[in-house]
Every structure is written in structure tokens, then in C-alpha cells.
Amino acid sequence: MGCLISRFIIPALVTLLVSGPACAAKKDVDFSSGNYWYKKCSSDDLADKFYCIGYLRGLSEGLQFFEGSHMKIDGAYRKVAPFCVPKGAVLAQRLDIFKKYLQDHPEKRHKRASILYALAIRKAFCRK
């Protein structure tokens, strides 16, 4: 249980605590978009960098938790594709991959950041 709390619940709570005041102040901002996270993850502001790292940590853990399971997509249950993250691929490396993907694909930044992150990680690590 302790491992579950430290790996999943604590990163999620940190993200919620940090994002709560910002959400109340900026209701017209789409916090789930690639545009929002590109700005935060590319910022020189230390608070923005930590905010981004917290988001990616929670996102990474969540996505890897569902890897290999089945999710209902378009009315049918489909197996969640692997993310192929190799052992030793640190969070900073995944952050660089995410930022580069967003930089290289500005035409996609309006989409959900979680989907863009999954695409970036799969493109970088899943080789056939």
C-alpha cells in the first residue's frame, strides 16, 4: 500500500494542490492542451518547471499503470498499446522528448497533452 501511495497518489495530490489556485484564477485557459503544457514545460520559471515535472510524473505513472490493459474506446474494448519506455529512461529525458515533440508539431498542440505525451514517448521508444 505504501508503494501505491508514493507512486500514484502523492504525485496526483501535488499536481492538484499546485494547479488548484491557478485554475481558479484562469478559467479561460485549457489546462489539458499541449499549448498550455508547452508553455509551462518550456518556461525558464522554476515554479513552471516543477509544475511541468509533476504533471509528467503523474502522467507517466498513470499511462504505465494502464499499459497492456483494456480500455473502452469508440464503444469497443481495446488493448492499450505499450509505451516502450526503456529501463533507465529518466523523467528529464522524457520531458525533453515531450518538449521536442510539441516544438516539432505546433499544428497538434491544441490537442490533449496526455495524448501528445503518449504519442511522443511511443515515437521515441517504440521501434519495430
C-alpha positions in Angstrom: 0.0 0.0 0.0 2.8 2.4 0.8 4.3 1.9 -2.7 0.9 2.7 -4.2 0.6 5.9 -2.2 4.1 7.1 -3.0 4.0 6.2 -6.7 0.4 7.3 -7.7 -1.4 9.2 -5.0 1.3 11.7 -3.9 2.2 12.9 -7.4 -1.5 13.3 -8.2 -2.1 15.3 -5.0 0.9 17.5 -5.6 -0.4 18.3 -9.1 -3.9 19.1 -7.7 -2.6 21.3 -4.9 -0.3 23.3 -7.3 -3.0 23.6 -10.0 -5.9 24.5 -7.8 -5.2 28.2 -7.3 -4.1 28.6 -10.9 -7.4 27.0 -12.1 -9.5 29.4 -10.1 -7.6 32.4 -11.5 -7.6 31.5 -15.2 -10.9 29.9 -16.2 -10.4 30.6 -19.9 -7.1 28.6 -20.1 -7.3 24.9 -21.3 -5.1 23.2 -18.8 -5.3 19.9 -20.7 -3.9 21.2 -24.0 -0.5 20.8 -25.5 -0.3 24.6 -25.8 -0.6 25.1 -22.1 2.0 22.4 -21.2 4.4 23.5 -24.0 4.4 27.0 -22.4 4.9 25.6 -18.8 7.5 23.0 -19.8 9.5 25.4 -21.9 9.4 28.2 -19.3 12.6 29.4 -17.5 10.5 30.0 -14.4 11.4 27.4 -11.7 7.8 27.1 -10.5 6.6 26.3 -14.1 9.4 23.7 -14.5 8.4 21.9 -11.2 4.7 22.1 -12.2 5.6 20.5 -15.6 7.7 17.8 -14.0 4.9 17.0 -11.5 2.4 16.7 -14.4 4.6 14.5 -16.4 5.5 12.3 -13.4 1.8 11.7 -12.7 1.0 11.2 -16.4 3.9 8.8 -16.9 2.8 6.7 -13.9 -0.8 6.7 -14.9 -0.1 5.7 -18.5 2.3 2.9 -17.5 -0.3 1.7 -15.0 -2.8 1.2 -17.8 -0.3 -0.2 -20.3 -1.4 -3.7 -21.5 -4.9 -3.3 -20.0 -8.1 -2.9 -22.0 -10.0 0.4 -22.3 -13.3 1.2 -23.9 -12.5 3.3 -27.0 -15.3 4.2 -29.5 -17.6 1.6 -27.9 -15.2 -1.3 -28.0 -12.7 -2.6 -25.6 -9.2 -2.3 -27.0 -5.8 -3.2 -25.6 -3.7 -0.2 -24.5 -0.6 -0.1 -26.7 2.8 -0.3 -24.9 4.8 2.9 -24.3 8.2 1.0 -24.6 9.9 3.2 -22.0 13.3 1.5 -21.6 14.8 0.9 -18.1 16.9 3.9 -17.2 14.9 6.5 -19.2 14.7 9.2 -16.6 11.9 11.7 -16.3 14.2 14.6 -17.5 14.8 12.6 -20.7 11.0 12.0 -21.2 10.5 15.8 -20.6 12.9 16.6 -23.4 11.1 14.2 -25.7 7.8 15.7 -24.9 9.0 19.3 -25.4 10.7 18.4 -28.7 7.5 16.7 -29.9 5.4 19.8 -29.0 8.0 22.1 -30.6 8.2 20.0 -33.8 4.3 19.7 -34.1 2.8 23.1 -33.4 -0.2 22.0 -35.5 -1.1 19.4 -32.8 -0.6 21.5 -29.7 -4.4 22.2 -29.3 -5.0 18.6 -28.6 -4.9 16.9 -25.2 -1.4 16.9 -23.7 -1.8 13.4 -22.3 -2.4 12.0 -25.8 0.5 14.1 -27.2 2.8 12.8 -24.5 1.8 9.2 -25.3 2.5 9.8 -29.0 5.9 11.4 -28.3 7.0 8.6 -26.0 5.9 5.9 -28.4 7.5 7.6 -31.3 10.8 7.9 -29.4 11.0 4.5 -27.8 8.8 2.0 -29.7 10.8 0.8 -32.6 9.8 -2.1 -34.8 
